[in-house]
Amino acid sequence: MQKVNVGKKILSANAEFAMNNILLLAEHKVLCLNMISSPGSGKTTILTRTINELKDKIKIGVVEGDVQTDIDAERIRATKAPVVQINTDGACHLSAAQVNKALKNLPMDDLNLIFIENVGNLVCPSAFELGEAGKIVVLSVAEGDDKPAKYPSIFAKSKVLLINKIDLLSAGAQVDFDVERVKADARKLNKSIEIFLISAKSGEGMSDWYDWLIRSVEKNRQ
Amino acid sequence: MQKVNVGKKILSANAEFAMNNILLLAEHKVLCLNMISSPGSGKTTILTRTINELKDKIKIGVVEGDVQTDIDAERIRATKAPVVQINTDGACHLSAAQVNKALKNLPMDDLNLIFIENVGNLVCPSAFELGEAGKIVVLSVAEGDDKPAKYPSIFAKSKVLLINKIDLLSAGAQVDFDVERVKADARKLNKSIEIFLISAKSGEGMSDWYDWLIRSVEKNRQ
């Protein structure tokens, strides 16, 4: 009698697609970064500014994940970067299979870097590998400085932490946020995490993030 | 041969516990509200201020849901309100079974109102009924005004929308947020949703929310 191990097959389906994505990205020498945060941390604004500022240096494409609507994809499209929209229709994270389909609809030969903008959710997306080279977690200062302690998984797994909306910390601002606490808590979970303080709105602090991206893309093409 | 419909049983387990919770709450005439939002929208600050301001009028208890840590439960405990902590250990929402256990550890005979503070997540908790009388969705102005369109499920299902951190909209503030767009989008999904503009930090707008709570508790005790 033949035994079919259905349980194992289901469990590893995402991992198999993630492996396909790794191979596909390597074949085209494209760096892929999976951007994860709560709703409203500023992922799309970071992406549009980054694409516009780096358009002469890096060719960027975007896989745009949303529960509903194509509001974010429209914002990306305005930068002229190629973008593929995935609507999860209620699901709380992107799967590697969805990303595989999206990658195949991007002009990969013309790209150096693909951002996956995951569904706005600080919990679930951290558990699903998509075949990316690294995760980028975004935390807005308006969300409070206790988030690495309260949602440790994504901070433990990310290559980069972008602390966004630092313009709200300027003199006279009404947001309480202890940057040093966040840095210390994130580094307790993840010694090698790179941390950049940015305002995607004002542009403050973005140049260090751009330098990191340029270096990472360069390394990936070697 | 006996047929065991395992699929159905698993699917309805949460609904069965939710029904138990409804009966338990009705027996004690306790109103139960399930508070849902992204991480960092201000749920705990809303609760601590509400408990302190209403302590002579309503006896409030809290079921505190978190992925990790008891940071929020400690903040509630400082108000002297009874609180039971649930750590989901990575899971992205509370289940009715977890809430059932927590309710049994609260002094229900001494309470008029129990808030469930769900895990910070705008997607998953909206799909799990806990036996509550109503859901309260919180949206901070720092998260942006496109959230009802992008995450419709929780706005469609909630009794109340609290638009929090309106102090960040004051003159000279750097947050762009079209209150009328949010109201219109939320009401398109949910005609009867009550909307309050508040700052749990400054206290602005909180009195209408308190009045709604007092009326709702009164109605529930009749």
Interface residues (C-beta under 8 A of the other chain):
Chain A: S38 P39 G40 S41 D66 V67 Q68 T69 I71 D72 G90 C92 V119 G120 N121 L122 V123 C124 A127 S140 A142 E143 G144 D146 K147 A149 K150 Y151 P152 S153 K165 D167 L168 S170 G172 A173 Q174 V175 K201
Chain B: S38 P39 G40 S41 D66 V67 Q68 T69 I71 D72 G90 C92 V119 G120 N121 L122 V123 C124 A127 S140 A142 E143 G144 D146 K147 A149 K150 Y151 P152 S153 K165 D167 L168 S170 G172 A173 Q174 V175 K201
